[in-house]
């Protein structure tokens, strides 16, 4: 069975204990160009980078992580949340 993740426009990966979020991972990359909202709140992520493959995100919520470094954010993102 093949799943078409390209139809997903919003995803929340909250309180999962993530220490890393890698958009180059094939599972994340498969979300494709339609992803508009990404919420990875309440994890342990320290670095955000390589978001270019998810360049159509309009809202990115990174609140309540341990962000120390941010690289490669898309210019398309209209709303960022970095509360700690």
N, C-alpha and C positions, 0 to 999 in steps of 0.2 A: 504494500500500500504506500502510495506517495502522498505526502501532505504538502499543500500549497501555502506556505507561510507568507507569501507575498501579499495575501489578502489581509493580514493583520495590520491594523493601523495604530494600535495602542497596546503597550505591554507594561506590566508592573512586576518587578522582581524585588520585592521588599522583604526585609527581615529574613533573608536566606543565608546570612553569614558570608556573603561574597567578599573576597579580598581583592578581586580583580574583575574588571569588565573589559573584555576584549572583542571589539566589533569585527576583528578579522577572523574570529572563530567561525567556522562554517555554519554552526547553528544560529549564531547571531546574524551573520551576513545573509543568511537565507530569509531573514525578515524582510529584506528587500527595500525598494524605494518608497513603499507606501507607508512605512512606519512614521507616524507623526508625533506620538507622545511616548516618552520613555521615563519610567519611574523606577529608580534603583535606591530608594530611600532606606535608611536604617540597616545599612550593611557596614562593612569594614574596608571599603575601597579607599585606597590612598592615591591612586593615579588614574587619570582619565586621558586617553590618547586614541589616535586613529579613528576618530568618529566620521571621517570622510565617507566610508561605505554606507553610513546611515544619514546621508546628507540632507534628507528631507524632513528630519525631526524639527518640529516647531516648538515643542516643550520638553525640556530636560530637567528632571528633578533628581538632584544628587544630595539632597538634605540628609543630615545625620549620618554622614560617613566620616572618614578620616582623610579627606582630600588634602594632599600636599602639593600635587602637581597636575596641571591641566595643559594638554597640548592638542592641537588639531580640531578645535571645535568648529563646526560648520557655521558659516555666515547666515544660513537659513534659520537657525534657531532663534525664535522670537522671545522665548521666556526661559530663563535659567533660575534654578533654585539651589542655593548652596548653604542653607542654614545648617548650623551645627548644634 
